[in-house]
Amino acid sequence: MGETTIGTIETLLESAIEETDDSDISFKIRSALQLLMVVEEQHVAARDALEEVEIEDEVRADLRDLGYLD
């Protein structure tokens, strides 16, 4: 599975696509994967924006602990 929550969800959805023969279900899962990619892009953009902003050391540490910063 993926190292991140998003990666894990992606792996699970891809596995579900492989296991179904129902075209309607496959379409819904592929749509969910596309939406997940948008969420990941937004997360990366927010993380990058936080990296560039001046933030108090304590707040930065809290954001890092929560997974918003590397």
Residue pairs with C-beta under 8 A, 6 or more apart in sequence:
1 7
1 8
1 11
1 12
2 8
2 9
2 10
2 11
6 36
6 39
6 40
6 43
9 36
10 33
10 36
13 29
13 32
13 33
13 36
14 33
16 25
16 29
17 26
17 29
17 30
17 33
20 26
20 29
46 68
47 68
47 69
47 70
50 63
50 68
50 69
51 69
51 70
55 63
60 69
63 69
64 70
